[in-house]
């Protein structure tokens, strides 16, 4: 009798739970990003440093076009929270809502990136070796393992690097190495083992990826 009662109770509970799930309906999906709003906000807030289409021509300011939107959103959120430090970017990000960030990020992702170029012929082969094979004797992983062989990155995981200004890439690696930038432990551990010459060589090579 006890086992029958337990069975009936379990069956009734399951039925009630199923009914509740059906009544609740499917989980709401995130609203589709509004690219027009993203462009409008970008034009007001970001264009002075990152150019009209996100293809900054200033080496100190990164190219943002064709970047994975998830990465851009994460960086904006971390500027706003203070996890990533930059006085200018933190101030600008503080004015943006999550929806604004999403609209800007997806608009930038829709803009084609302009190719860059490696400029140092003497170090480009060395930079390629580091990017594709790492530095095994110091347990430095190949950049291509996360950022893909052509620098396209992996959506939702690793940013696109191809064509990025060498100066900007090198500065970020130095910031990771010196603890100025603290929002990615994996990159901090990699950069901590690299010297200035290695950083410059791989950064210049990355600028020419496409």
C-alpha positions in Angstrom: 0.0 0.0 0.0 2.8 2.3 0.9 4.6 1.8 -2.4 1.3 2.5 -4.3 0.8 5.7 -2.4 4.4 6.8 -3.1 3.9 6.0 -6.8 0.7 8.0 -7.0 2.3 10.9 -5.2 5.3 10.9 -7.5 3.1 10.7 -10.6 0.9 13.6 -9.4 4.0 15.7 -8.6 5.4 15.1 -12.0 2.1 16.1 -13.7 1.9 19.3 -11.7 5.5 20.2 -12.5 4.9 19.6 -16.2 1.7 21.6 -16.1 3.5 24.5 -14.5 6.3 24.4 -17.1 3.7 24.5 -19.9 1.8 27.3 -18.3 5.0 29.3 -17.9 5.8 28.8 -21.6 9.3 29.0 -23.2 11.9 31.2 -21.7 11.9 34.7 -23.2 14.5 35.3 -25.9 16.8 38.3 -25.8 15.5 41.1 -28.1 17.2 41.3 -31.5 19.9 43.9 -31.5 19.0 47.3 -33.0 21.8 48.0 -35.4 20.5 51.5 -36.3 20.5 52.5 -32.6 24.0 50.9 -32.3 25.3 53.0 -35.1 23.6 56.2 -33.7 25.2 55.7 -30.3 28.6 54.8 -31.8 28.5 58.0 -33.9 27.9 60.1 -30.8 30.2 58.4 -28.3 32.9 56.4 -30.1 33.6 57.8 -33.5 36.2 60.3 -32.5 38.7 57.6 -31.5 37.6 54.6 -33.5 36.5 56.1 -36.8 33.1 56.1 -38.5 33.1 52.4 -39.3 35.2 51.1 -36.4 38.4 50.9 -38.5 40.5 53.2 -36.4 43.5 54.7 -38.2 45.2 55.7 -35.0 47.6 53.0 -33.7 46.8 53.8 -30.1 43.1 53.1 -30.6 42.0 49.6 -31.6 40.1 48.6 -34.7 36.7 47.4 -33.6 35.0 46.5 -36.8 34.2 42.8 -37.4 35.0 42.0 -33.8 32.9 39.3 -32.0 30.0 41.1 -30.3 30.3 39.0 -27.2 33.9 40.2 -26.7 33.0 43.8 -27.2 30.1 43.6 -24.7 32.3 42.0 -22.1 35.0 44.7 -22.5 32.4 47.5 -22.2 30.9 45.9 -19.2 34.3 45.6 -17.5 35.2 49.2 -18.3 32.0 50.2 -16.7 32.5 48.0 -13.6 36.2 49.0 -13.3 37.5 45.5 -13.9 39.4 46.8 -16.9 41.0 50.2 -16.2 41.0 53.1 -18.7 39.9 56.5 -17.6 38.4 57.5 -21.0 36.7 54.2 -21.7 35.4 53.8 -18.2 33.8 57.3 -18.4 32.2 56.6 -21.7 31.0 53.1 -20.8 29.4 54.4 -17.6 26.9 56.2 -19.8 25.8 53.1 -21.6 23.1 50.6 -20.7 23.4 46.9 -21.4 21.1 47.3 -24.3 23.3 50.2 -25.7 26.4 48.0 -25.4 24.7 45.1 -27.2 23.4 47.4 -30.0 26.9 48.9 -30.5 28.7 45.6 -30.4 26.4 43.9 -33.0 26.6 46.9 -35.3 30.4 46.9 -35.1 30.4 43.1 -35.8 28.5 43.8 -39.0 31.2 46.2 -40.4 34.0 44.7 -42.4 37.5 45.1 -41.0 40.1 46.8 -43.2 43.3 44.7 -43.5 46.5 45.7 -41.8 50.1 45.1 -42.7 53.2 43.7 -41.0 55.9 46.4 -41.2 59.1 44.8 -39.8 60.6 42.4 -42.4 63.4 41.4 -40.0 61.0 40.0 -37.4 58.0 38.9 -39.3 59.1 35.2 -39.6 60.0 35.2 -35.9 56.6 36.7 -35.1 54.9 34.0 -37.2 56.8 31.2 -35.3 55.6 32.6 -32.0 52.0 33.1 -33.2 51.7 29.6 -34.7 54.0 27.5 -32.5 54.4 29.5 -29.3 57.7 29.3 -27.4 57.9 25.7 -26.2 60.9 25.9 -23.9 59.1 28.5 -21.8 55.7 26.9 -22.0 54.2 29.8 -24.0 51.3 28.5 -25.9 50.7 29.3 -29.6 48.4 32.3 -30.1 46.8 30.5 -33.0 45.4 27.8 -30.6 42.9 30.3 -29.3 42.8 33.1 -31.8 42.8 30.8 -34.9 45.5 30.5 -37.6 44.2 33.5 -39.5 43.5 35.6 -36.4 39.7 35.4 -36.7 39.4 34.3 -33.1 36.5 32.2 -31.8 33.0 33.7 -31.3 32.0 34.0 -27.6 35.5 32.9 -26.5 38.5 34.6 -28.0 38.7 38.0 -29.9 39.6 38.6 -33.4 43.2 39.9 -33.8 43.7 39.9 -37.5 44.8 43.3 -38.8 44.9 45.0 -35.4 47.4 47.8 -35.0 50.7 46.3 -33.8 51.2 49.2 -31.4 47.9 48.5 -29.7 48.4 44.7 -29.5 51.9 45.2 -28.1 50.6 47.6 -25.5 47.9 45.2 -24.3 50.4 42.4 -23.9 52.7 44.7 -21.9 49.7 45.7 -19.8 48.8 42.1 -19.2 52.4 41.3 -18.3 52.8 44.2 -15.9 49.4 43.7 -14.2 47.9 47.0 -15.6 45.2 44.9 -17.4 43.7 42.3 -15.1 40.6 41.1 -16.8 42.0 37.9 -18.4 44.1 35.5 -16.3 45.1 33.3 -19.2 46.6 36.3 -21.1 48.3 37.5 -18.0 50.0 34.1 -17.6 51.1 34.1 -21.3 52.4 37.7 -21.4 54.3 37.3 -18.1 56.7 35.0 -19.9 57.3 37.2 -22.9 60.0 39.9 -23.3 59.6 43.1 -25.2 61.2 41.9 -28.4 58.9 38.8 -28.6 55.9 41.0 -27.9 56.8 43.4 -30.7 57.5 40.6 -33.2 54.3 38.8 -32.7 52.3 42.0 -32.6 53.7 43.1 -35.9 52.9 39.7 -37.5 49.3 39.8 -36.2 48.9 43.2 -37.9 49.3 41.5 -41.3 47.0 38.5 -40.7 43.8 38.3 -42.8 
